[in-house]
Amino acid sequence: MRIIPAIDIIEGKCVRLSKGDYNTKKIYNENPLEVAKEFEAHGIEYLHLVDLDGAKSKHIVNHKILESIATHTNLKIDFGGGLKSDKDLEVAFECGANQITGGSIAVKNPEIFESWLNKFGEEKIILGADANNEKVAISGWQEESEKMLIPFINEYLAKGAKYVICTDISKDGMLEGPSFELYKKILQQAENNDLKLNLIASGGISTFEELPSLAELGCEGTIIGKAIYEGRISLKQLENFILNA
């Protein structure tokens, strides 16, 4: 299972929110590159970089941060937040993203998201399926759609999507543990429908012991944010997990 630390950006700073609420913003570091370099120094290869300003303004904003991290580290970066047009994707890839994550766009404009899968390929495009009460949430989690989570995921898997990041918003930033039952259900449904799924768990990771459990469940990767920044999980622990995997 891949370990994917998260860096969320507001106004160029590394922050974390609780349940996606911008009013809960807590700044952890004013220099995201510094944070990324520290991850890399502990054997981490992947990074989940979220442009929260972009998510709010519905177009890419913090591409210079992406470019800086991509230029000065060897981290494989998946980038998301406000990507709405082919131009946004071109900027993201030009600035060094290995993959991009599209969430709201997959709900509001499925034709565009499907065109990205066809144009850039399944390895480059991640479906962001964020949920509240098993309904898909959009617009930086400010809105709840009427789409039910599991049929939404399966629909896109049938159309060629391969990677899915699923965040249970009720868990995000709360350090109360991830949604094991939800992930189990998603993986089971995909298997029942003969659909290939690389599921990346996100939200609520609070202790190191949860990581082997997510791996055992069948998650392909897990995104860890606040647990690192709050010292609940040390980078040394993650380094050892990666070495022993």
LINWO-V384942 format. One record per residue. N is the residue number from 1. RES is the residue in one small letter. OMEGA is omega in radians with two decimals (NA if undefined). Layout:
# LINWO-V384942
N/RES/OMEGA
N/RES/OMEGA
This chain:
# LINWO-V384942
1/m/3.14
2/r/3.06
3/i/-3.03
4/i/3.08
5/p/-3.12
6/a/2.93
7/i/3.07
8/d/-3.03
9/i/2.90
10/i/3.13
11/e/3.07
12/g/-3.09
13/k/3.13
14/c/-3.05
15/v/2.92
16/r/3.05
17/l/2.98
18/s/-3.13
19/k/3.08
20/g/-3.09
21/d/-3.10
22/y/3.12
23/n/-3.13
24/t/-3.05
25/k/3.05
26/k/-3.13
27/i/3.12
28/y/3.14
29/n/-3.14
30/e/-3.09
31/n/-3.11
32/p/3.13
33/l/3.11
34/e/-3.14
35/v/-3.12
36/a/3.14
37/k/3.12
38/e/3.07
39/f/-3.09
40/e/-3.14
41/a/3.13
42/h/3.02
43/g/3.14
44/i/-3.07
45/e/-2.99
46/y/3.12
47/l/3.04
48/h/-3.06
49/l/-3.07
50/v/3.11
51/d/-3.09
52/l/3.03
53/d/3.12
54/g/3.14
55/a/-3.12
56/k/-3.05
57/s/3.03
58/k/2.95
59/h/-3.08
60/i/-3.11
61/v/-2.99
62/n/-3.12
63/h/3.13
64/k/3.08
65/i/3.09
66/l/-3.11
67/e/-3.13
68/s/-3.13
69/i/-3.13
70/a/-3.11
71/t/-3.00
72/h/3.03
73/t/3.04
74/n/-3.13
75/l/3.03
76/k/-2.96
77/i/2.88
78/d/-2.96
79/f/3.12
80/g/3.12
81/g/3.03
82/g/3.14
83/l/-3.01
84/k/-3.04
85/s/3.06
86/d/-3.14
87/k/3.10
88/d/-3.12
89/l/3.12
90/e/3.12
91/v/-3.12
92/a/-3.12
93/f/3.10
94/e/-3.12
95/c/2.99
96/g/3.10
97/a/3.03
98/n/3.12
99/q/2.99
100/i/3.09
101/t/3.08
102/g/-3.13
103/g/-3.10
104/s/-3.09
105/i/-3.13
106/a/3.09
107/v/-3.00
108/k/-3.12
109/n/-3.07
110/p/-3.14
111/e/3.14
112/i/-3.11
113/f/3.11
114/e/3.13
115/s/3.09
116/w/3.11
117/l/-3.13
118/n/-3.05
119/k/-3.03
120/f/3.10
121/g/-3.05
122/e/-3.14
123/e/-3.04
124/k/-3.00
125/i/3.11
126/i/3.04
127/l/3.05
128/g/-3.10
129/a/-3.11
130/d/-2.96
131/a/2.99
132/n/-3.08
133/n/3.13
134/e/2.98
135/k/-3.08
136/v/3.11
137/a/-3.05
138/i/3.09
139/s/-3.14
140/g/3.12
141/w/3.13
142/q/-3.11
143/e/3.02
144/e/3.12
145/s/3.09
146/e/-3.10
147/k/3.05
148/m/-2.95
149/l/-2.99
150/i/3.06
151/p/3.11
152/f/3.13
153/i/-3.06
154/n/3.11
155/e/-3.13
156/y/3.07
157/l/3.12
158/a/3.14
159/k/3.04
160/g/3.07
161/a/-3.07
162/k/-3.11
163/y/3.10
164/v/2.97
165/i/3.12
166/c/3.08
167/t/2.97
168/d/-3.02
169/i/-3.13
170/s/-3.11
171/k/-2.93
172/d/3.09
173/g/-3.07
174/m/3.14
175/l/-3.13
176/e/-3.13
177/g/-3.11
178/p/-3.11
179/s/-3.11
180/f/-3.08
181/e/3.13
182/l/-3.13
183/y/3.11
184/k/-3.13
185/k/-3.13
186/i/-3.12
187/l/-3.14
188/q/-3.13
189/q/3.12
190/a/-3.14
191/e/3.13
192/n/-3.11
193/n/-3.13
194/d/-3.14
195/l/3.14
196/k/-3.08
197/l/2.93
198/n/-3.06
199/l/3.11
200/i/-3.11
201/a/-3.12
202/s/3.06
203/g/3.00
204/g/-3.13
205/i/-3.04
206/s/3.14
207/t/-3.14
208/f/-3.07
209/e/3.14
210/e/-3.05
211/l/3.09
212/p/3.14
213/s/3.11
214/l/3.12
215/a/-3.13
216/e/3.13
217/l/3.14
218/g/3.10
219/c/-3.11
220/e/3.13
221/g/3.03
222/t/3.13
223/i/-3.11
224/i/-3.13
225/g/-3.00
226/k/-3.12
227/a/3.08
228/i/-3.05
229/y/-3.14
230/e/3.08
231/g/3.11
232/r/3.09
233/i/-3.10
234/s/3.09
235/l/3.09
236/k/3.10
237/q/3.14
238/l/3.12
239/e/3.14
240/n/3.12
241/f/-3.14
242/i/-3.13
243/l/-3.08
244/n/-3.07
245/a/NA
